[in-house]
Amino acid sequence: MMVAAIIVIAMMTGIPAMTIEPLKAISLRHELKHQINLREDLVLSQRLKKLFAHDKNAGPGGTYRVTSLYFDTPYDSALREKIDGVNRREKFRLRYYGTDFSFIRLEKKYKVNGLCGKRSARITQEQAEKLLSGNYEFLLDSSEPLFIELYSKLKGKGLRPKTIVCYDREAFLYAPGNVRITLDRDIRTGLGSVDFLNPEIFYLRTIESGTVLEIKYDAFLPELVRMAVQVPGRQASACSKYVLCRRFD
């Protein structure tokens, strides 16, 4: 279905379909989320450090900053679908890590029947700046399917940059089950600004002394991980950093 849709888009935009790179199959993953307090965060972080390795891309303290710019329609379709728990939904975003603008990614995150998937493609700082200025035509010069799909959504659904989501992440990895555990702290928003590449932008904290715990895994969650991430009295919840930040628009 996705390949056919991209070919149709290519025909509509005048791009020869054979120049579009084929989509690679992506396995959907399970995702659990919890919103925890500062004390729970401290206890959990110390426990995880004794059991699992930090993400190799993290800084000396095991953490790194994540900055994302989310897109949505004029009717806030992505926001409403998330709040309403729509079974099949998607979000587009730009993302970079730390203060390094040399590595920016365009990502499409989607959810199907409770499982999550993500497609991503490298995008240059110059291309990101064009997107922010409303210049989308360069997307048609690429053979990258995600660029073509974003162009169709920008033109067909009125997708536009909506809000910046920024936070500090501590990530742990465990190879069995392809597990990734993250603690996202100091979640903040640009207060409606979409000046994604401005390091001087003012951010507002969205959760006072709160952390979002996420656990992602493939087919199974190893018992060691299940026990390690236990937080008494906490149940998995639909905690979205995008939704938290949109409250301040």
Secondary structure, 3 states (H helix, E strand, C coil): CHHHHHHHHHHHHCCCHHHCCCCCCCCCEEEEEEEEEHHHHHHHHHHHHHHCEECCCCCCCCEEEEEEEEEECCCCHHHHHHHHCCCEEEEEEEEEECCCCCCEEEEEEEEECCEEEEEEEEECHHHHHHHHCCCCHHHHHCCCHHHHHHHHHHHHCCCEEEEEEEEEEEEEEECCCCEEEEEEEEEEECCCCCCCCCCCCCCEECCCCEEEEEEEECCCCCHHHHHHCCCCCCCCCCCCHHHHHHCCC
